[in-house]
Amino acid sequence: MMQKIGVIGAGTMGIGLSQSLAQAGLDVVLVDIADHILAHSKKEIQKNIRFSTLFKKDPSLESVKTVLGRITFTTDYHLLSDIDFLVENVTEKYETKRALYKMIDPICSPECVFAINTSCISITKLAAETKRPDRVIGMHFMNPITMKQTIEAIRGFHTSDETIENAKAFLARFDKNMILVNDLPGFVSNRISHLFMNEAAFVVQDQVAEPKDVDDIFKQCFNHAMGPLETADLIGLDTVVDSLDVLYESYQDPKYRVCPLLRKMVEAGLHGRKSGHGFYDYSNELS
């Protein structure tokens, strides 16, 4: 029975995943390249747990100290040597992920499953960089992880049935399930959703409408929970651009060409919620 989980990348996704796993009673090794990133992730998890207890007066909820006690915050990849399952959440760039898997493949147990949390990059291509391609699966978690019960899972060319069952068992440990799809860049969710976000940016660039009006049309006319530009801000505009670049390179289809306004905003440091400003102003949330 799996008990110790490795999480690589202490950004937004790594924070949500580590919190969910620890609250489910699992031990977590959260790895990132810098101590200040890990310190920030610890602070965010503390804040998230305290915030949730304000709305859930459930006596069974564990204390912040208990939950954090299950998480090891570290820059040492060798602490992944005895984990049962790994979820990787590093930046959406193939070369960065490729270098990571070359490094951790000999560190982790041969039985350990590698789950690639990616929105666009080929699972088969990354699995080929390991000596365990049958034990590699894609797991596209949606943000915020703590509130989403279903993920998009991706079967690579060599992904075994056993690995798929292990992935289902892993997700069940913290009350999540998956929809399994096949491996082509972008899969289902981002191959479609990023067209929405990119075209919404073009609409703003062409001065057809303001961001709020674009999002309100999708929320009020189509009953979407969030509009495409709000979604882009939540994901991170830098991540959206990286994903669109992967899709364009993979398919050589001009429909995935990044909106110049979107790229310009990223170059200016306007990355959405995490930077305090994107299509909307979130500076009050960071204060």
Secondary structure as the mmCIF struct_conf table of DSSP 4:
data_model
#
loop_
_struct_conf.conf_type_id
_struct_conf.id
_struct_conf.beg_label_comp_id
_struct_conf.beg_label_asym_id
_struct_conf.beg_label_seq_id
_struct_conf.end_label_comp_id
_struct_conf.end_label_asym_id
_struct_conf.end_label_seq_id
STRN STRN1 LYS A 4 ILE A 8
BEND BEND1 GLY A 11 GLY A 11
HELX_RH_AL_P HELX_RH_AL_P1 THR A 12 GLN A 23
TURN_TY1_P TURN_TY1_P1 ALA A 24 GLY A 25
STRN STRN2 ASP A 27 VAL A 31
BEND BEND2 ILE A 33 ILE A 33
HELX_RH_AL_P HELX_RH_AL_P2 ASP A 35 PHE A 55
TURN_TY1_P TURN_TY1_P2 PRO A 59 SER A 60
HELX_LH_PP_P HELX_LH_PP_P1 LEU A 61 SER A 63
HELX_RH_AL_P HELX_RH_AL_P3 VAL A 64 LEU A 68
TURN_TY1_P TURN_TY1_P3 GLY A 69 ARG A 70
STRN STRN3 ILE A 71 THR A 74
BEND BEND3 THR A 75 THR A 75
HELX_RH_3T_P HELX_RH_3T_P1 TYR A 77 LEU A 80
TURN_TY1_P TURN_TY1_P4 SER A 81 ASP A 82
BEND BEND4 ASP A 84 ASP A 84
STRN STRN4 PHE A 85 GLU A 88
BEND BEND5 GLU A 92 GLU A 92
HELX_RH_AL_P HELX_RH_AL_P4 TYR A 94 ILE A 104
TURN_TY1_P TURN_TY1_P5 ASP A 105 ILE A 107
BEND BEND6 CYS A 108 CYS A 108
TURN_TY1_P TURN_TY1_P6 PRO A 110 GLU A 111
HELX_LH_PP_P HELX_LH_PP_P2 CYS A 112 CYS A 112
STRN STRN5 VAL A 113 ILE A 116
BEND BEND7 SER A 119 ILE A 121
HELX_RH_AL_P HELX_RH_AL_P5 ILE A 123 ALA A 127
TURN_TY1_P TURN_TY1_P7 ALA A 128 GLU A 129
BEND BEND8 THR A 130 LYS A 131
HELX_RH_3T_P HELX_RH_3T_P2 PRO A 133 ARG A 135
STRN STRN6 VAL A 136 HIS A 140
HELX_LH_PP_P HELX_LH_PP_P3 PHE A 141 MET A 142
BEND BEND9 ASN A 143 PRO A 144
HELX_RH_3T_P HELX_RH_3T_P3 ILE A 145 MET A 147
STRN STRN7 THR A 150 ARG A 155
TURN_TY1_P TURN_TY1_P8 PHE A 157 HIS A 158
HELX_RH_AL_P HELX_RH_AL_P6 ASP A 161 ALA A 172
TURN_TY1_P TURN_TY1_P9 ARG A 173 ASP A 175
STRN STRN8 ASN A 177 ASN A 182
BEND BEND10 LEU A 184 LEU A 184
TURN_TY1_P TURN_TY1_P10 PRO A 185 VAL A 188
HELX_RH_AL_P HELX_RH_AL_P7 SER A 189 GLN A 205
TURN_TY1_P TURN_TY1_P11 ASP A 206 GLN A 207
BEND BEND11 VAL A 208 ALA A 209
HELX_RH_AL_P HELX_RH_AL_P8 PRO A 211 CYS A 221
BEND BEND12 PHE A 222 PHE A 222
BEND BEND13 ALA A 225 MET A 226
HELX_RH_AL_P HELX_RH_AL_P9 PRO A 228 ILE A 235
HELX_RH_AL_P HELX_RH_AL_P10 LEU A 237 TYR A 251
HELX_RH_3T_P HELX_RH_3T_P4 PRO A 254 TYR A 256
HELX_LH_PP_P HELX_LH_PP_P4 ARG A 257 CYS A 259
HELX_RH_AL_P HELX_RH_AL_P11 PRO A 260 GLU A 267
TURN_TY1_P TURN_TY1_P12 ALA A 268 GLY A 269
STRN STRN9 GLY A 272 GLY A 272
HELX_RH_3T_P HELX_RH_3T_P5 ARG A 273 SER A 275
TURN_TY1_P TURN_TY1_P13 GLY A 276 GLY A 276
STRN STRN10 HIS A 277 HIS A 277
BEND BEND14 GLY A 278 TYR A 280
STRN STRN11 ASP A 281 ASP A 281
HELX_RH_AL_P HELX_RH_AL_P12 SER A 283 LEU A 286
#
